[in-house]
């Protein structure tokens, strides 16, 4: 594989930054001080956004075009055309439900604390896996 040019690397960094913002927001919300209950549906939504953006960053690094989609299954399928690690993240597909059901009135379903925590844990695994995969491909990352 030909190494990506600086523009691709810059774009990957932007995807990482946006994804990490979503994760920080989800982690901050789930751990509100004073025992206040956060909107768990939004925690799950931002966890989904983190995972989605990390998968897209991987595809950007490889120069793979991807459709405008929030569907984690589609993104994992595209990633699996280039690596084996997406098989380890099949449970991330469950995050897709939080894109619609958490954002629109009438479509919203209750998200429990446990479901929100699971969504965050999945997002963290996706983050770690993508960063590891890109490091193995030669991308130098800063934490």
C-alpha positions as a printed NumPy array, in Angstrom:
array([[  0.   ,   0.   ,   0.   ],
       [  1.304,   3.417,  -0.945],
       [  1.59 ,   5.674,   2.125],
       [ -1.103,   8.345,   2.253],
       [ -0.109,  11.901,   1.511],
       [ -0.094,  14.658,   4.104],
       [ -3.618,  15.747,   3.181],
       [ -5.015,  12.291,   3.989],
       [ -3.095,  12.234,   7.275],
       [ -4.463,  15.681,   8.157],
       [ -7.994,  14.502,   7.402],
       [ -7.537,  11.406,   9.556],
       [ -6.46 ,  13.687,  12.401],
       [ -9.611,  15.76 ,  11.932],
       [-11.795,  12.645,  12.063],
       [ -9.966,  11.56 ,  15.225],
       [-10.467,  14.977,  16.822],
       [-14.2  ,  14.973,  16.124],
       [-14.581,  11.38 ,  17.297],
       [-12.671,  12.077,  20.497],
       [-14.892,  15.096,  21.189],
       [-17.935,  12.829,  20.964],
       [-16.325,  10.331,  23.328],
       [-15.33 ,  13.032,  25.829],
       [-18.88 ,  14.362,  25.791],
       [-20.333,  10.88 ,  26.355],
       [-17.905,  10.143,  29.201],
       [-18.511,  13.511,  30.822],
       [-22.264,  13.146,  30.63 ],
       [-22.386,   9.627,  32.009],
       [-20.329,  10.768,  34.99 ],
       [-22.204,  13.939,  35.92 ],
       [-21.323,  15.139,  39.411],
       [-23.814,  15.104,  42.225],
       [-25.626,  11.991,  41.069],
       [-27.58 ,  13.893,  38.438],
       [-29.1  ,  11.62 ,  35.778],
       [-27.815,  12.507,  32.305],
       [-29.855,  11.97 ,  29.163],
       [-28.55 ,   8.463,  28.513],
       [-29.939,   8.535,  24.98 ],
       [-27.482,  11.325,  24.181],
       [-24.6  ,   9.469,  25.808],
       [-25.362,   6.509,  23.528],
       [-25.72 ,   8.798,  20.498],
       [-22.309,  10.373,  21.051],
       [-20.753,   6.944,  21.61 ],
       [-22.183,   5.891,  18.229],
       [-20.789,   9.04 ,  16.638],
       [-17.336,   8.294,  18.052],
       [-17.318,   4.773,  16.642],
       [-18.65 ,   5.914,  13.278],
       [-16.028,   8.627,  12.911],
       [-13.181,   6.298,  13.856],
       [-14.248,   3.772,  11.235],
       [-14.468,   6.555,   8.664],
       [-10.997,   7.779,   9.662],
       [ -9.622,   4.322,   8.884],
       [-11.259,   4.393,   5.464],
       [ -9.957,   7.91 ,   4.803],
       [ -6.425,   6.762,   5.61 ],
       [ -6.768,   3.952,   3.089],
       [ -8.259,   6.28 ,   0.481],
       [-11.518,   4.3  ,   0.408],
       [-14.643,   6.153,  -0.609],
       [-17.561,   5.474,   1.684],
       [-21.229,   6.353,   1.394],
       [-22.933,   8.982,   3.484],
       [-24.146,   6.662,   6.199],
       [-24.414,   6.329,   9.951],
       [-24.752,   2.562,   9.657],
       [-21.921,   0.9  ,  11.575],
       [-22.533,  -2.427,   9.787],
       [-21.816,  -0.862,   6.41 ],
       [-18.665,   0.813,   7.691],
       [-17.406,  -2.373,   9.328],
       [-18.039,  -4.233,   6.071],
       [-15.988,  -1.685,   4.138],
       [-13.187,  -1.913,   6.702],
       [-13.257,  -5.711,   6.578],
       [-12.325,  -5.568,   2.901],
       [ -8.907,  -4.331,   4.058],
       [ -8.344,  -6.011,   7.428],
       [ -9.49 ,  -8.788,   9.751],
       [ -9.965,  -6.703,  12.914],
       [-13.541,  -5.551,  12.076],
       [-14.743,  -9.08 ,  12.898],
       [-13.763,  -8.395,  16.516],
       [-16.082,  -5.386,  16.588],
       [-19.308,  -6.902,  15.279],
       [-21.119,  -5.873,  18.459],
       [-20.502,  -2.253,  17.443],
       [-23.336,  -2.727,  14.962],
       [-25.775,  -2.275,  17.84 ],
       [-24.704,   1.376,  18.102],
       [-26.471,   2.209,  14.831],
       [-29.842,   2.18 ,  16.575],
       [-28.829,   5.257,  18.577],
       [-28.527,   7.474,  15.512],
       [-32.269,   7.764,  14.934],
       [-34.022,   6.533,  18.043],
       [-32.203,   8.981,  20.274],
       [-32.464,  12.138,  18.194],
       [-36.009,  12.452,  16.951],
       [-39.204,  12.831,  18.971],
       [-41.571,   9.974,  18.39 ],
       [-38.678,   7.714,  17.459],
       [-36.958,   7.916,  20.801],
       [-36.713,   4.904,  23.   ],
       [-35.535,   4.853,  26.577],
       [-31.828,   4.194,  26.914],
       [-30.771,   2.879,  30.3  ],
       [-27.587,   3.696,  32.154],
       [-26.328,   0.182,  31.423],
       [-27.027,   0.547,  27.699],
       [-25.291,   3.926,  27.625],
       [-22.272,   2.509,  29.464],
       [-22.111,  -0.406,  27.025],
       [-22.266,   2.024,  24.089],
       [-19.351,   4.002,  25.534],
       [-17.331,   0.83 ,  26.133],
       [-17.915,  -0.278,  22.534],
       [-16.895,   3.155,  21.237],
       [-13.7  ,   2.963,  23.286],
       [-12.895,  -0.455,  21.797],
       [-13.509,   0.827,  18.263],
       [-11.247,   3.794,  18.997],
       [ -8.461,   1.579,  20.329],
       [ -8.722,  -0.912,  17.458],
       [ -8.673,   1.704,  14.705],
       [ -5.771,   3.586,  16.266],
       [ -3.821,   0.323,  16.642],
       [ -4.584,  -0.697,  13.058],
       [ -3.44 ,   2.653,  11.695],
       [ -0.282,   2.617,  13.815],
       [  0.504,  -0.805,  12.332],
       [  0.076,   0.75 ,   8.875],
       [  2.615,   3.418,   9.794],
       [  0.498,   6.333,  10.977],
       [  2.236,   8.178,  13.797],
       [ -0.377,   9.116,  16.378],
       [ -0.336,  11.465,  19.286],
       [ -2.524,  10.687,  22.302]])
